[in-house]
């Protein structure tokens, strides 16, 4: 059973890392949107291409633009924080139970 325990623990660590990295990508996208960045810059293009599918889906589901301010990055960050504080510890506790 230690194999399942190690797998669940590794999965929890991987999910935590990926969620943390994606949160920083979302923050980078928000910062880039505040300044007049070159849209042909590879970093700017990566930030937009990595975040737009999630943000566009959220904008279609929930009207999050109020007064010209788009709150969809903040909602995604809140969802990431929830997943990091709920899903990751749950997987770690499951790993400890095996």
C-alpha positions as CSV (number, residue, x, y, z in Angstrom):
1,X,0.0,0.0,0.0
2,X,3.0,2.3,0.3
3,X,3.0,2.6,-3.5
4,X,-0.5,4.2,-3.4
5,X,0.5,6.4,-0.5
6,X,3.6,7.6,-2.4
7,X,1.6,8.1,-5.6
8,X,-1.0,10.2,-3.8
9,X,1.6,12.3,-2.0
10,X,3.5,12.9,-5.3
11,X,0.2,13.8,-7.0
12,X,-0.6,16.3,-4.2
13,X,2.9,17.9,-4.6
14,X,2.6,18.1,-8.4
15,X,-0.9,19.6,-8.2
16,X,0.3,22.2,-5.6
17,X,3.2,23.2,-7.9
18,X,1.1,23.4,-11.0
19,X,-1.6,25.5,-9.3
20,X,1.0,27.8,-7.8
21,X,2.8,28.2,-11.1
22,X,-0.6,29.0,-12.9
23,X,-1.5,31.5,-10.2
24,X,1.8,33.4,-10.9
25,X,1.1,33.2,-14.7
26,X,-2.4,34.8,-14.0
27,X,-0.7,37.5,-11.9
28,X,1.8,38.1,-14.7
29,X,-1.0,38.5,-17.2
30,X,-2.8,41.0,-14.9
31,X,0.3,43.1,-14.5
32,X,1.0,43.0,-18.3
33,X,-2.6,44.1,-18.9
34,X,-2.0,47.3,-16.8
35,X,0.9,48.5,-18.9
36,X,1.2,49.0,-22.6
37,X,3.2,45.8,-23.4
38,X,4.2,44.8,-26.9
39,X,1.7,42.2,-28.0
40,X,4.3,40.5,-30.2
41,X,6.7,39.9,-27.3
42,X,7.0,36.1,-26.8
43,X,6.5,36.4,-23.0
44,X,3.4,38.5,-23.4
45,X,2.0,36.1,-26.0
46,X,2.7,33.1,-23.7
47,X,0.9,34.8,-20.8
48,X,-2.2,35.5,-23.0
49,X,-2.2,32.1,-24.6
50,X,-1.8,30.3,-21.3
51,X,-4.5,32.2,-19.5
52,X,-7.1,33.2,-22.1
53,X,-8.9,29.8,-22.4
54,X,-9.7,29.8,-18.7
55,X,-10.4,33.5,-18.4
56,X,-12.6,33.6,-21.5
57,X,-14.6,30.6,-20.3
58,X,-15.2,32.4,-16.9
59,X,-16.2,35.6,-18.7
60,X,-18.8,33.7,-20.7
61,X,-20.2,32.0,-17.6
62,X,-20.2,34.9,-15.2
63,X,-20.3,38.6,-16.1
64,X,-17.2,39.7,-14.2
65,X,-16.4,43.0,-15.8
66,X,-17.7,45.9,-13.7
67,X,-17.0,49.5,-14.7
68,X,-14.4,48.5,-17.3
69,X,-12.4,46.4,-14.8
70,X,-12.1,42.7,-15.5
71,X,-12.3,40.7,-12.3
72,X,-11.9,37.3,-13.9
73,X,-8.2,36.9,-13.0
74,X,-9.1,37.5,-9.3
75,X,-11.8,34.9,-9.4
76,X,-9.4,32.4,-11.0
77,X,-6.8,33.2,-8.3
78,X,-9.5,32.7,-5.6
79,X,-10.4,29.3,-7.2
80,X,-6.7,28.3,-7.2
81,X,-6.3,29.3,-3.6
82,X,-9.4,27.2,-2.7
83,X,-8.0,24.2,-4.6
84,X,-4.6,24.6,-3.0
85,X,-6.1,24.7,0.5
86,X,-8.7,22.0,0.0
87,X,-7.6,19.5,-2.7
88,X,-3.9,19.3,-1.8
89,X,-4.3,18.7,1.9
90,X,-7.0,16.1,1.2
91,X,-4.7,14.2,-1.1
92,X,-1.9,14.4,1.5
93,X,-4.3,13.1,4.2
94,X,-5.4,10.3,2.0
95,X,-1.7,9.4,1.3
96,X,-1.1,9.3,5.1
97,X,-4.1,7.1,5.6
98,X,-2.7,4.3,3.3
